[in-house]
Amino acid sequence: MKRLQAILVLLALLALLALASAGLGAGKWQSLKDDGLHDPGNPAIEVLQEPSEALGVLQPDPAGNKVDWVRSLESGVIEPRPSLRDDREPEILDTTVLMKNTNELPYVLFPHKPHTQWMSCDGCHESIFIAEIGANPINMGKILDGEYCGLCHGAVSFPLTECHRCHNTNASSVGGGAGSAADAEKTQ
């Protein structure tokens, strides 16, 4: 386990070093002409909004798209619609789910609150997650394939390289050992 933790720390440091050397700290974006994704010779690039203009008012994050979406929501800078289908108010749930099937990594303590502040429950249940303890065989392979959490994380929300943001709870703080693939428990 110590070797795995050392490798993860090394990877995190290398990622930070890469960001620093590229001059891409929190809240700093390359122009579309220089990002290596857009064709600077295409005249349509002038129509697109620069990331710094579009995202510069949001709370910064050192990872991914450089936006801390939860802090941006909490500060009132953004007010997302909870559903594409109607204008109902979201049901904000302040509950957590503890997932213990994490091999030697810390457990995952999933917070419903920051997710339900964004969208209605039916955005995830029952199409992505079955709302029953032990009913979702979540694993990193499936997440990396864009299933479960990977549907948003890595695309819209913080990237999957930020392991500590999900693997956030030491087993010793909650007791019990690693469990089966469906080992999860709802907490308050």
Phi, psi and omega in degrees: 000321180295325179294317178298317178297318179298319178296316179296319177297317179299315178298318179297317179296319177297320178296317178296320178297318178297318178296316181297317181291334178274355181072027184247066177286185182303130175076011179246126183239149173283153175291157181300327180291336185251002188278353179078000179254323183261149179278109182295342179275350181280123182297340180292344180297334179290340181278332184284145178280135179293141179305320181296327178286318183286322189250352186298337180276350183273161180294133184283155176218140182284353186242164171059233181277010174068021178240130172268095187294323181293313178295325177296320177294312182297329179279352178085008180291327179233152177223083184290151173284137182287343183208146175279343186272331182202179184256023181296154177286144179289150172265103183277118180259127178254056178239164178231161174234125179264121179251122186258351182278072185235018183053238183265000179279162174301156177297164175255122174253100184277121178266123177290325189307305182295338178279318182281349171289338183268323191208161179287160182302324183287357172292332180243324184256128010253006185285323181257314180236137172276128185280060179212131181301128178084002185269353184245109181281065183286135171209165185297327178300314179292321179297316179295335176277004178088015176264165178050235183300329183293351176295323179251316182287124185104344179244307183247311183272188183303151187284163181289354176281351180267063188309316186297341181286333175258313180279080195240005186227119178288139180303324182294337181279344180239347180081160177087158180259182179296145184244200182282175182300333181257017183283105178211153176218143181275136178236169179259000000 
